[in-house]
Amino acid sequence: MDGKNRADVYPGLEVDIILKKDQRSGKLTRGIVANLLTSSAFHSRGIKVRLEDGQIGRVAEIVEED
């Protein structure tokens, strides 16, 4: 599932994000969502989040829960 809808993303969720510096390469960073930084219900490039380790990026993929 992609992270373009704000309703799908919430604190505590494991996600893969694209950091600003990795936008060209498309390198993904995995982490746990701490805060949602995008206030709109939808964003075409992904909802911007802050991970628990402080990194900020846009959600590229929501990691499937078992």
PQR file with spaces between the fields and no chain letter, atoms N, CA, C, O and H, PARSE charges and radii, in Angstrom:
ATOM       1  N    MET     1       0.846   -1.176    0.000 -0.4000 1.5000
ATOM       2  CA   MET     1       0.000    0.000    0.000 -0.0000 2.0000
ATOM       3  C    MET     1       0.893    1.241    0.000  0.5500 1.7000
ATOM       4  O    MET     1       1.884    1.308    0.727 -0.5500 1.4000
ATOM       5  N    ASP     2       0.529    2.213   -0.819 -0.4000 1.5000
ATOM       6  CA   ASP     2       1.315    3.449   -0.834 -0.0000 2.0000
ATOM       7  C    ASP     2       0.843    4.383    0.278  0.5500 1.7000
ATOM       8  O    ASP     2      -0.213    4.159    0.869 -0.5500 1.4000
ATOM       9  H    ASP     2      -0.276    2.159   -1.410  0.4000 1.0000
ATOM      10  N    GLY     3       1.600    5.402    0.556 -0.4000 1.5000
ATOM      11  CA   GLY     3       1.286    6.303    1.654 -0.0000 2.0000
ATOM      12  C    GLY     3       0.770    7.642    1.197  0.5500 1.7000
ATOM      13  O    GLY     3       1.163    8.674    1.741 -0.5500 1.4000
ATOM      14  H    GLY     3       2.458    5.584    0.076  0.4000 1.0000
ATOM      15  N    LYS     4      -0.112    7.649    0.201 -0.4000 1.5000
ATOM      16  CA   LYS     4      -0.620    8.912   -0.336 -0.0000 2.0000
ATOM      17  C    LYS     4      -1.865    9.418    0.391  0.5500 1.7000
ATOM      18  O    LYS     4      -2.185   10.605    0.318 -0.5500 1.4000
ATOM      19  H    LYS     4      -0.432    6.810   -0.240  0.4000 1.0000
ATOM      20  N    ASN     5      -2.570    8.524    1.096 -0.4000 1.5000
ATOM      21  CA   ASN     5      -3.761    8.912    1.839 -0.0000 2.0000
ATOM      22  C    ASN     5      -3.421    9.037    3.318  0.5500 1.7000
ATOM      23  O    ASN     5      -2.893    8.106    3.926 -0.5500 1.4000
ATOM      24  H    ASN     5      -2.310    7.560    1.156  0.4000 1.0000
ATOM      25  N    ARG     6      -3.731   10.202    3.892 -0.4000 1.5000
ATOM      26  CA   ARG     6      -3.399   10.461    5.297 -0.0000 2.0000
ATOM      27  C    ARG     6      -4.096    9.472    6.234  0.5500 1.7000
ATOM      28  O    ARG     6      -3.557    9.135    7.288 -0.5500 1.4000
ATOM      29  H    ARG     6      -4.161   10.958    3.398  0.4000 1.0000
ATOM      30  N    ALA     7      -5.284    9.007    5.859 -0.4000 1.5000
ATOM      31  CA   ALA     7      -6.047    8.092    6.701 -0.0000 2.0000
ATOM      32  C    ALA     7      -5.332    6.745    6.881  0.5500 1.7000
ATOM      33  O    ALA     7      -5.581    6.040    7.858 -0.5500 1.4000
ATOM      34  H    ALA     7      -5.723    9.281    5.003  0.4000 1.0000
ATOM      35  N    ASP     8      -4.446    6.388    5.942 -0.4000 1.5000
ATOM      36  CA   ASP     8      -3.735    5.108    6.000 -0.0000 2.0000
ATOM      37  C    ASP     8      -2.473    5.162    6.857  0.5500 1.7000
ATOM      38  O    ASP     8      -1.904    4.122    7.189 -0.5500 1.4000
ATOM      39  H    ASP     8      -4.243    6.961    5.148  0.4000 1.0000
ATOM      40  N    VAL     9      -2.032    6.372    7.218 -0.4000 1.5000
ATOM      41  CA   VAL     9      -0.756    6.551    7.927 -0.0000 2.0000
ATOM      42  C    VAL     9      -1.034    7.058    9.342  0.5500 1.7000
ATOM      43  O    VAL     9      -1.811    7.994    9.528 -0.5500 1.4000
ATOM      44  H    VAL     9      -2.495    7.217    6.949  0.4000 1.0000
ATOM      45  N    TYR    10      -0.400    6.442   10.332 -0.4000 1.5000
ATOM      46  CA   TYR    10      -0.628    6.842   11.725 -0.0000 2.0000
ATOM      47  C    TYR    10       0.622    6.535   12.550  0.5500 1.7000
ATOM      48  O    TYR    10       1.424    5.681   12.169 -0.5500 1.4000
ATOM      49  H    TYR    10       0.231    5.681   10.180  0.4000 1.0000
ATOM      50  N    PRO    11       0.792    7.232   13.684 -0.5600 1.5000
ATOM      51  CA   PRO    11       1.953    6.988   14.548  0.2800 2.0000
ATOM      52  C    PRO    11       2.029    5.523   14.987  0.5500 1.7000
ATOM      53  O    PRO    11       1.019    4.911   15.336 -0.5500 1.4000
ATOM      54  N    GLY    12       3.245    4.976   14.960 -0.4000 1.5000
ATOM      55  CA   GLY    12       3.459    3.592   15.341 -0.0000 2.0000
ATOM      56  C    GLY    12       3.492    2.639   14.159  0.5500 1.7000
ATOM      57  O    GLY    12       3.849    1.471   14.313 -0.5500 1.4000
ATOM      58  H    GLY    12       4.066    5.473   14.676  0.4000 1.0000
ATOM      59  N    LEU    13       3.120    3.128   12.970 -0.4000 1.5000
ATOM      60  CA   LEU    13       3.098    2.307   11.761 -0.0000 2.0000
ATOM      61  C    LEU    13       4.508    2.185   11.188  0.5500 1.7000
ATOM      62  O    LEU    13       5.262    3.158   11.180 -0.5500 1.4000
ATOM      63  H    LEU    13       2.830    4.077   12.844  0.4000 1.0000
ATOM      64  N    GLU    14       4.869    0.980   10.705 -0.4000 1.5000
ATOM      65  CA   GLU    14       6.176    0.786   10.057 -0.0000 2.0000
ATOM      66  C    GLU    14       6.041    1.124    8.576  0.5500 1.7000
ATOM      67  O    GLU    14       5.172    0.594    7.883 -0.5500 1.4000
ATOM      68  H    GLU    14       4.256    0.189   10.711  0.4000 1.0000
ATOM      69  N    VAL    15       6.908    2.012    8.100 -0.4000 1.5000
ATOM      70  CA   VAL    15       6.830    2.494    6.721 -0.0000 2.0000
ATOM      71  C    VAL    15       8.219    2.586    6.095  0.5500 1.7000
ATOM      72  O    VAL    15       9.234    2.600    6.791 -0.5500 1.4000
ATOM      73  H    VAL    15       7.614    2.442    8.663  0.4000 1.0000
ATOM      74  N    ASP    16       8.238    2.648    4.771 -0.4000 1.5000
ATOM      75  CA   ASP    16       9.435    2.993    4.017 -0.0000 2.0000
ATOM      76  C    ASP    16       9.221    4.408    3.505  0.5500 1.7000
ATOM      77  O    ASP    16       8.199    4.704    2.886 -0.5500 1.4000
ATOM      78  H    ASP    16       7.413    2.636    4.205  0.4000 1.0000
ATOM      79  N    ILE    17      10.189    5.284    3.765 -0.4000 1.5000
ATOM      80  CA   ILE    17      10.083    6.672    3.307 -0.0000 2.0000
ATOM      81  C    ILE    17      11.223    7.005    2.364  0.5500 1.7000
ATOM      82  O    ILE    17      12.248    6.324    2.334 -0.5500 1.4000
ATOM      83  H    ILE    17      11.019    5.045    4.269  0.4000 1.0000
ATOM      84  N    ILE    18      11.023    8.072    1.590 -0.4000 1.5000
ATOM      85  CA   ILE    18      12.085    8.623    0.756 -0.0000 2.0000
ATOM      86  C    ILE    18      12.503    9.941    1.385  0.5500 1.7000
ATOM      87  O    ILE    18      11.702   10.869    1.490 -0.5500 1.4000
ATOM      88  H    ILE    18      10.191    8.625    1.615  0.4000 1.0000
ATOM      89  N    LEU    19      13.764   10.019    1.803 -0.4000 1.5000
ATOM      90  CA   LEU    19      14.306   11.251    2.366 -0.0000 2.0000
ATOM      91  C    LEU    19      14.533   12.249    1.243  0.5500 1.7000
ATOM      92  O    LEU    19      14.687   11.853    0.087 -0.5500 1.4000
ATOM      93  H    LEU    19      14.414    9.265    1.718  0.4000 1.0000
ATOM      94  N    LYS    20      14.555   13.532    1.562 -0.4000 1.5000
ATOM      95  CA   LYS    20      14.765   14.581    0.572 -0.0000 2.0000
ATOM      96  C    LYS    20      16.053   14.328   -0.230  0.5500 1.7000
ATOM      97  O    LYS    20      16.072   14.473   -1.453 -0.5500 1.4000
ATOM      98  H    LYS    20      14.430   13.853    2.500  0.4000 1.0000
ATOM      99  N    LYS    21      17.123   13.948    0.476 -0.4000 1.5000
ATOM     100  CA   LYS    21      18.416   13.742   -0.196 -0.0000 2.0000
ATOM     101  C    LYS    21      18.424   12.510   -1.092  0.5500 1.7000
ATOM     102  O    LYS    21      19.304   12.368   -1.941 -0.5500 1.4000
ATOM     103  H    LYS    21      17.108   13.831    1.469  0.4000 1.0000
ATOM     104  N    ASP    22      17.447   11.613   -0.912 -0.4000 1.5000
ATOM     105  CA   ASP    22      17.387   10.374   -1.691 -0.0000 2.0000
ATOM     106  C    ASP    22      16.337   10.404   -2.796  0.5500 1.7000
ATOM     107  O    ASP    22      16.067    9.377   -3.418 -0.5500 1.4000
ATOM     108  H    ASP    22      16.732   11.729   -0.222  0.4000 1.0000
ATOM     109  N    GLN    23      15.740   11.573   -3.050 -0.4000 1.5000
ATOM     110  CA   GLN    23      14.664   11.643   -4.036 -0.0000 2.0000
ATOM     111  C    GLN    23      15.129   11.236   -5.432  0.5500 1.7000
ATOM     112  O    GLN    23      14.382   10.588   -6.165 -0.5500 1.4000
ATOM     113  H    GLN    23      15.959   12.408   -2.545  0.4000 1.0000
ATOM     114  N    ARG    24      16.337   11.602   -5.804 -0.4000 1.5000
ATOM     115  CA   ARG    24      16.828   11.256   -7.143 -0.0000 2.0000
ATOM     116  C    ARG    24      17.114    9.767   -7.274  0.5500 1.7000
ATOM     117  O    ARG    24      16.791    9.159   -8.295 -0.5500 1.4000
ATOM     118  H    ARG    24      16.944   12.128   -5.209  0.4000 1.0000
ATOM     119  N    SER    25      17.717    9.176   -6.247 -0.4000 1.5000
ATOM     120  CA   SER    25      18.081    7.758   -6.311 -0.0000 2.0000
ATOM     121  C    SER    25      16.895    6.849   -6.000  0.5500 1.7000
ATOM     122  O    SER    25      16.855    5.703   -6.448 -0.5500 1.4000
ATOM     123  H    SER    25      17.980    9.670   -5.418  0.4000 1.0000
ATOM     124  N    GLY    26      15.930    7.356   -5.236 -0.4000 1.5000
ATOM     125  CA   GLY    26      14.774    6.547   -4.857 -0.0000 2.0000
ATOM     126  C    GLY    26      15.062    5.597   -3.705  0.5500 1.7000
ATOM     127  O    GLY    26      14.273    4.692   -3.436 -0.5500 1.4000
ATOM     128  H    GLY    26      15.962    8.287   -4.872  0.4000 1.0000
ATOM     129  N    LYS    27      16.194    5.796   -3.019 -0.4000 1.5000
ATOM     130  CA   LYS    27      16.568    4.938   -1.890 -0.0000 2.0000
ATOM     131  C    LYS    27      15.538    5.081   -0.776  0.5500 1.7000
ATOM     132  O    LYS    27      15.145    6.190   -0.415 -0.5500 1.4000
ATOM     133  H    LYS    27      16.836    6.531   -3.237  0.4000 1.0000
ATOM     134  N    LEU    28      15.107    3.939   -0.238 -0.4000 1.5000
ATOM     135  CA   LEU    28      14.093    3.933    0.812 -0.0000 2.0000
ATOM     136  C    LEU    28      14.738    3.777    2.186  0.5500 1.7000
ATOM     137  O    LEU    28      15.767    3.118    2.336 -0.5500 1.4000
ATOM     138  H    LEU    28      15.426    3.038   -0.531  0.4000 1.0000
ATOM     139  N    THR    29      14.115    4.392    3.177 -0.4000 1.5000
ATOM     140  CA   THR    29      14.551    4.287    4.570 -0.0000 2.0000
ATOM     141  C    THR    29      13.373    3.750    5.371  0.5500 1.7000
ATOM     142  O    THR    29      12.270    4.293    5.292 -0.5500 1.4000
ATOM     143  H    THR    29      13.279    4.927    3.055  0.4000 1.0000
ATOM     144  N    ARG    30      13.596    2.687    6.141 -0.4000 1.5000
ATOM     145  CA   ARG    30      12.511    2.070    6.916 -0.0000 2.0000
ATOM     146  C    ARG    30      12.519    2.597    8.343  0.5500 1.7000
ATOM     147  O    ARG    30      13.577    2.808    8.937 -0.5500 1.4000
ATOM     148  H    ARG    30      14.492    2.247    6.205  0.4000 1.0000
ATOM     149  N    GLY    31      11.333    2.805    8.878 -0.4000 1.5000
ATOM     150  CA   GLY    31      11.228    3.260   10.255 -0.0000 2.0000
ATOM     151  C    GLY    31       9.800    3.264   10.739  0.5500 1.7000
ATOM     152  O    GLY    31       8.877    2.870   10.027 -0.5500 1.4000
ATOM     153  H    GLY    31      10.474    2.634    8.396  0.4000 1.0000
ATOM     154  N    ILE    32       9.635    3.722   11.980 -0.4000 1.5000
ATOM     155  CA   ILE    32       8.323    3.787   12.623 -0.0000 2.0000
ATOM     156  C    ILE    32       7.874    5.247   12.662  0.5500 1.7000
ATOM     157  O    ILE    32       8.643    6.119   13.067 -0.5500 1.4000
ATOM     158  H    ILE    32      10.385    4.042   12.559  0.4000 1.0000
ATOM     159  N    VAL    33       6.643    5.520   12.246 -0.4000 1.5000
ATOM     160  CA   VAL    33       6.100    6.876   12.207 -0.0000 2.0000
ATOM     161  C    VAL    33       5.945    7.434   13.623  0.5500 1.7000
ATOM     162  O    VAL    33       5.352    6.794   14.491 -0.5500 1.4000
ATOM     163  H    VAL    33       6.018    4.812   11.917  0.4000 1.0000
ATOM     164  N    ALA    34       6.487    8.637   13.842 -0.4000 1.5000
ATOM     165  CA   ALA    34       6.301    9.336   15.112 -0.0000 2.0000
ATOM     166  C    ALA    34       5.231   10.423   14.967  0.5500 1.7000
ATOM     167  O    ALA    34       4.344   10.543   15.812 -0.5500 1.4000
ATOM     168  H    ALA    34       6.968    9.157   13.137  0.4000 1.0000
ATOM     169  N    ASN    35       5.321   11.219   13.884 -0.4000 1.5000
ATOM     170  CA   ASN    35       4.364   12.307   13.642 -0.0000 2.0000
ATOM     171  C    ASN    35       4.026   12.386   12.163  0.5500 1.7000
ATOM     172  O    ASN    35       4.842   12.035   11.311 -0.5500 1.4000
ATOM     173  H    ASN    35       6.042   11.122   13.198  0.4000 1.0000
ATOM     174  N    LEU    36       2.815   12.849   11.863 -0.4000 1.5000
ATOM     175  CA   LEU    36       2.425   13.162   10.493 -0.0000 2.0000
ATOM     176  C    LEU    36       2.622   14.654   10.306  0.5500 1.7000
ATOM     177  O    LEU    36       2.162   15.452   11.122 -0.5500 1.4000
ATOM     178  H    LEU    36       2.152   13.135   12.556  0.4000 1.0000
ATOM     179  N    LEU    37       3.305   15.034    9.233 -0.4000 1.5000
ATOM     180  CA   LEU    37       3.592   16.443    8.988 -0.0000 2.0000
ATOM     181  C    LEU    37       2.732   17.039    7.880  0.5500 1.7000
ATOM     182  O    LEU    37       2.659   18.260    7.749 -0.5500 1.4000
ATOM     183  H    LEU    37       3.678   14.385    8.570  0.4000 1.0000
ATOM     184  N    THR    38       2.081   16.195    7.081 -0.4000 1.5000
ATOM     185  CA   THR    38       1.175   16.670    6.037 -0.0000 2.0000
ATOM     186  C    THR    38      -0.223   16.766    6.621  0.5500 1.7000
ATOM     187  O    THR    38      -0.726   15.799    7.194 -0.5500 1.4000
ATOM     188  H    THR    38       2.141   15.202    7.188  0.4000 1.0000
ATOM     189  N    SER    39      -0.858   17.930    6.479 -0.4000 1.5000
ATOM     190  CA   SER    39      -2.190   18.109    7.056 -0.0000 2.0000
ATOM     191  C    SER    39      -3.314   17.765    6.083  0.5500 1.7000
ATOM     192  O    SER    39      -4.435   17.495    6.515 -0.5500 1.4000
ATOM     193  H    SER    39      -0.450   18.715    6.014  0.4000 1.0000
ATOM     194  N    SER    40      -3.036   17.770    4.768 -0.4000 1.5000
ATOM     195  CA   SER    40      -4.092   17.459    3.806 -0.0000 2.0000
ATOM     196  C    SER    40      -4.399   15.965    3.800  0.5500 1.7000
ATOM     197  O    SER    40      -3.564   15.158    4.207 -0.5500 1.4000
ATOM     198  H    SER    40      -2.125   17.989    4.417  0.4000 1.0000
ATOM     199  N    ALA    41      -5.590   15.596    3.342 -0.4000 1.5000
ATOM     200  CA   ALA    41      -6.042   14.202    3.355 -0.0000 2.0000
ATOM     201  C    ALA    41      -5.310   13.353    2.325  0.5500 1.7000
ATOM     202  O    ALA    41      -5.226   12.135    2.483 -0.5500 1.4000
ATOM     203  H    ALA    41      -6.268   16.252    3.011  0.4000 1.0000
ATOM     204  N    PHE    42      -4.771   13.979    1.260 -0.4000 1.5000
ATOM     205  CA   PHE    42      -4.093   13.250    0.185 -0.0000 2.0000
ATOM     206  C    PHE    42      -2.910   14.065   -0.299  0.5500 1.7000
ATOM     207  O    PHE    42      -2.980   15.292   -0.369 -0.5500 1.4000
ATOM     208  H    PHE    42      -4.839   14.968    1.132  0.4000 1.0000
ATOM     209  N    HIS    43      -1.816   13.381   -0.637 -0.4000 1.5000
ATOM     210  CA   HIS    43      -0.682   14.058   -1.264 -0.0000 2.0000
ATOM     211  C    HIS    43      -0.124   13.136   -2.330  0.5500 1.7000
ATOM     212  O    HIS    43       0.167   11.970   -2.061 -0.5500 1.4000
ATOM     213  H    HIS    43      -1.759   12.384   -0.580  0.4000 1.0000
ATOM     214  N    SER    44       0.028   13.661   -3.554 -0.4000 1.5000
ATOM     215  CA   SER    44       0.408   12.832   -4.698 -0.0000 2.0000
ATOM     216  C    SER    44       1.790   12.201   -4.571  0.5500 1.7000
ATOM     217  O    SER    44       2.037   11.152   -5.165 -0.5500 1.4000
ATOM     218  H    SER    44      -0.208   14.608   -3.772  0.4000 1.0000
ATOM     219  N    ARG    45       2.698   12.816   -3.809 -0.4000 1.5000
ATOM     220  CA   ARG    45       4.051   12.257   -3.654 -0.0000 2.0000
ATOM     221  C    ARG    45       4.216   11.504   -2.339  0.5500 1.7000
ATOM     222  O    ARG    45       5.300   10.999   -2.049 -0.5500 1.4000
ATOM     223  H    ARG    45       2.498   13.668   -3.326  0.4000 1.0000
ATOM     224  N    GLY    46       3.160   11.425   -1.546 -0.4000 1.5000
ATOM     225  CA   GLY    46       3.215   10.703   -0.283 -0.0000 2.0000
ATOM     226  C    GLY    46       3.095   11.635    0.907  0.5500 1.7000
ATOM     227  O    GLY    46       3.519   12.789    0.846 -0.5500 1.4000
ATOM     228  H    GLY    46       2.279   11.836   -1.782  0.4000 1.0000
ATOM     229  N    ILE    47       2.521   11.140    1.979 -0.4000 1.5000
ATOM     230  CA   ILE    47       2.351   11.910    3.204 -0.0000 2.0000
ATOM     231  C    ILE    47       3.712   12.106    3.859  0.5500 1.7000
ATOM     232  O    ILE    47       4.474   11.150    4.008 -0.5500 1.4000
ATOM     233  H    ILE    47       2.176   10.202    2.028  0.4000 1.0000
ATOM     234  N    LYS    48       4.020   13.333    4.250 -0.4000 1.5000
ATOM     235  CA   LYS    48       5.301   13.616    4.906 -0.0000 2.0000
ATOM     236  C    LYS    48       5.197   13.263    6.384  0.5500 1.7000
ATOM     237  O    LYS    48       4.249   13.656    7.064 -0.5500 1.4000
ATOM     238  H    LYS    48       3.401   14.109    4.129  0.4000 1.0000
ATOM     239  N    VAL    49       6.193   12.511    6.872 -0.4000 1.5000
ATOM     240  CA   VAL    49       6.187   12.056    8.254 -0.0000 2.0000
ATOM     241  C    VAL    49       7.555   12.253    8.895  0.5500 1.7000
ATOM     242  O    VAL    49       8.566   12.398    8.208 -0.5500 1.4000
ATOM     243  H    VAL    49       6.963   12.193    6.320  0.4000 1.0000
ATOM     244  N    ARG    50       7.565   12.256   10.231 -0.4000 1.5000
ATOM     245  CA   ARG    50       8.808   12.215   11.000 -0.0000 2.0000
ATOM     246  C    ARG    50       8.868   10.832   11.632  0.5500 1.7000
ATOM     247  O    ARG    50       7.918   10.393   12.281 -0.5500 1.4000
ATOM     248  H    ARG    50       6.744   12.139   10.789  0.4000 1.0000
ATOM     249  N    LEU    51       9.992   10.149   11.438 -0.4000 1.5000
ATOM     250  CA   LEU    51      10.176    8.837   12.050 -0.0000 2.0000
ATOM     251  C    LEU    51      10.608    8.998   13.491  0.5500 1.7000
ATOM     252  O    LEU    51      10.993   10.090   13.910 -0.5500 1.4000
ATOM     253  H    LEU    51      10.764   10.505   10.911  0.4000 1.0000
ATOM     254  N    GLU    52      10.546    7.901   14.263 -0.4000 1.5000
ATOM     255  CA   GLU    52      10.938    7.942   15.671 -0.0000 2.0000
ATOM     256  C    GLU    52      12.395    8.342   15.849  0.5500 1.7000
ATOM     257  O    GLU    52      12.758    8.885   16.893 -0.5500 1.4000
ATOM     258  H    GLU    52      10.234    7.014   13.922  0.4000 1.0000
ATOM     259  N    ASP    53      13.248    8.082   14.841 -0.4000 1.5000
ATOM     260  CA   ASP    53      14.656    8.455   14.946 -0.0000 2.0000
ATOM     261  C    ASP    53      14.920    9.887   14.467  0.5500 1.7000
ATOM     262  O    ASP    53      16.070   10.323   14.414 -0.5500 1.4000
ATOM     263  H    ASP    53      12.954    7.641   13.993  0.4000 1.0000
ATOM     264  N    GLY    54      13.844   10.624   14.114 -0.4000 1.5000
ATOM     265  CA   GLY    54      13.967   12.031   13.760 -0.0000 2.0000
ATOM     266  C    GLY    54      14.069   12.325   12.275  0.5500 1.7000
ATOM     267  O    GLY    54      14.003   13.489   11.879 -0.5500 1.4000
ATOM     268  H    GLY    54      12.909   10.270   14.157  0.4000 1.0000
ATOM     269  N    GLN    55      14.227   11.307   11.442 -0.4000 1.5000
ATOM     270  CA   GLN    55      14.330   11.530   10.001 -0.0000 2.0000
ATOM     271  C    GLN    55      12.955   11.913    9.440  0.5500 1.7000
ATOM     272  O    GLN    55      11.921   11.426    9.897 -0.5500 1.4000
ATOM     273  H    GLN    55      14.280   10.362   11.763  0.4000 1.0000
ATOM     274  N    ILE    56      12.976   12.803    8.433 -0.4000 1.5000
ATOM     275  CA   ILE    56      11.743   13.291    7.823 -0.0000 2.0000
ATOM     276  C    ILE    56      11.750   12.947    6.341  0.5500 1.7000
ATOM     277  O    ILE    56      12.749   13.150    5.650 -0.5500 1.4000
ATOM     278  H    ILE    56      13.816   13.198    8.062  0.4000 1.0000
ATOM     279  N    GLY    57      10.628   12.424    5.860 -0.4000 1.5000
ATOM     280  CA   GLY    57      10.507   12.097    4.448 -0.0000 2.0000
ATOM     281  C    GLY    57       9.072   11.783    4.098  0.5500 1.7000
ATOM     282  O    GLY    57       8.177   11.846    4.941 -0.5500 1.4000
ATOM     283  H    GLY    57       9.817   12.258    6.421  0.4000 1.0000
ATOM     284  N    ARG    58       8.869   11.441    2.829 -0.4000 1.5000
ATOM     285  CA   ARG    58       7.522   11.121    2.353 -0.0000 2.0000
ATOM     286  C    ARG    58       7.350    9.609    2.288  0.5500 1.7000
ATOM     287  O    ARG    58       8.248    8.884    1.860 -0.5500 1.4000
ATOM     288  H    ARG    58       9.596   11.390    2.144  0.4000 1.0000
ATOM     289  N    VAL    59       6.179    9.148    2.720 -0.4000 1.5000
ATOM     290  CA   VAL    59       5.901    7.713    2.749 -0.0000 2.0000
ATOM     291  C    VAL    59       5.816    7.191    1.311  0.5500 1.7000
ATOM     292  O    VAL    59       5.006    7.659    0.512 -0.5500 1.4000
ATOM     293  H    VAL    59       5.449    9.737    3.068  0.4000 1.0000
ATOM     294  N    ALA    60       6.669    6.215    1.004 -0.4000 1.5000
ATOM     295  CA   ALA    60       6.643    5.568   -0.309 -0.0000 2.0000
ATOM     296  C    ALA    60       5.839    4.273   -0.247  0.5500 1.7000
ATOM     297  O    ALA    60       5.140    3.920   -1.197 -0.5500 1.4000
ATOM     298  H    ALA    60       7.327    5.835    1.653  0.4000 1.0000
ATOM     299  N    GLU    61       5.945    3.574    0.872 -0.4000 1.5000
ATOM     300  CA   GLU    61       5.308    2.271    1.013 -0.0000 2.0000
ATOM     301  C    GLU    61       4.993    2.022    2.479  0.5500 1.7000
ATOM     302  O    GLU    61       5.783    2.346    3.366 -0.5500 1.4000
ATOM     303  H    GLU    61       6.513    3.861    1.643  0.4000 1.0000
ATOM     304  N    ILE    62       3.822    1.441    2.717 -0.4000 1.5000
ATOM     305  CA   ILE    62       3.468    1.011    4.071 -0.0000 2.0000
ATOM     306  C    ILE    62       3.850   -0.458    4.172  0.5500 1.7000
ATOM     307  O    ILE    62       3.419   -1.272    3.355 -0.5500 1.4000
ATOM     308  H    ILE    62       3.179    1.178    1.997  0.4000 1.0000
ATOM     309  N    VAL    63       4.656   -0.797    5.169 -0.4000 1.5000
ATOM     310  CA   VAL    63       5.097   -2.181    5.349 -0.0000 2.0000
ATOM     311  C    VAL    63       3.911   -3.008    5.829  0.5500 1.7000
ATOM     312  O    VAL    63       3.248   -2.654    6.804 -0.5500 1.4000
ATOM     313  H    VAL    63       5.006   -0.136    5.832  0.4000 1.0000
ATOM     314  N    GLU    64       3.656   -4.103    5.139 -0.4000 1.5000
ATOM     315  CA   GLU    64       2.512   -4.955    5.479 -0.0000 2.0000
ATOM     316  C    GLU    64       2.679   -5.569    6.853  0.5500 1.7000
ATOM     317  O    GLU    64       3.749   -6.071    7.195 -0.5500 1.4000
ATOM     318  H    GLU    64       4.195   -4.390    4.347  0.4000 1.0000
ATOM     319  N    GLU    65       1.618   -5.526    7.636 -0.4000 1.5000
ATOM     320  CA   GLU    65       1.634   -6.132    8.959 -0.0000 2.0000
ATOM     321  C    GLU    65       1.252   -7.605    8.826  0.5500 1.7000
ATOM     322  O    GLU    65       0.422   -7.964    7.990 -0.5500 1.4000
ATOM     323  H    GLU    65       0.749   -5.118    7.359  0.4000 1.0000
ATOM     324  N    ASP    66       1.857   -8.450    9.651 -0.4000 1.5000
ATOM     325  CA   ASP    66       1.574   -9.885    9.596 -0.0000 2.0000
ATOM     326  C    ASP    66       0.208  -10.214   10.147  0.5500 1.7000
ATOM     327  O    ASP    66      -0.183  -11.381   10.172 -0.5500 1.4000
ATOM     328  H    ASP    66       2.531   -8.158   10.330  0.4000 1.0000
